[in-house]
Amino acid sequence: MQQQPPPEPPSPEPQPPPDLAELVPAAQGGDALALARLLDLVTPYVRRLCGPIALEDGADATQEALIAVFRHLRQLQEPAALFGWVRAIAVREAVRHAARAARLRPAELTELPAPGDPELGADIRDVLARLSPEHRAVLLLRDLEGLDERHCAELLAVAPGTVKSRLSRARLSFRKAWQQ
């Protein structure tokens, strides 16, 4: 009996359709059907990126990112780069929304779970909510999207060394919050 090879892990970016090279230029030219198909293609990906970074504002960040994508679609020169280009826009919008929300809604001590609360370790979203938007973004890009430091640095508009230090601090903060 032959052993089957292990399944490949899911790709961080969705698999582009074979007609992407025709779809993007058609959408750039104003073809409504191509625009709708492109929206259907990128919306789940943008939602998956914005949600963990912007938390409660994930839907708003997703909407703003999609608006930015379609407003600036004519600037995309290489259709094959669509998902990387969309990722940069989505992460930027999610960090912007999360940072604005943090300024507008400071956490009160009564909102923070008490140390030793048995539900604390079970809720990853709660742990992520206590990290800064910058830390959530770098964790998402490195640990969920699998990007290297250089790509993370480009997307976050910081130096690669800053990505490394943020990632280290974010992982440490996450571990501490998870173990409480």
Buried (B, 14 or more C-beta within 10 A) or exposed (E): EEEEEEEEEEEBBBEBEEEBEEBBBBBBEEBEEBBEBBBEBBBEBBBBBBBBBBBBBBEBBBBBBBEBBBEEBEEBEEBEEBBBBBBBBBBBBBBBBBBBBBEEEEEEEEEBBEEEEEEBBEEEEBBBBBBBBBBBBBBBBBEEBEBEBEBBBBBBEBEBEBBBEBBEBBBEBBEEBBEB
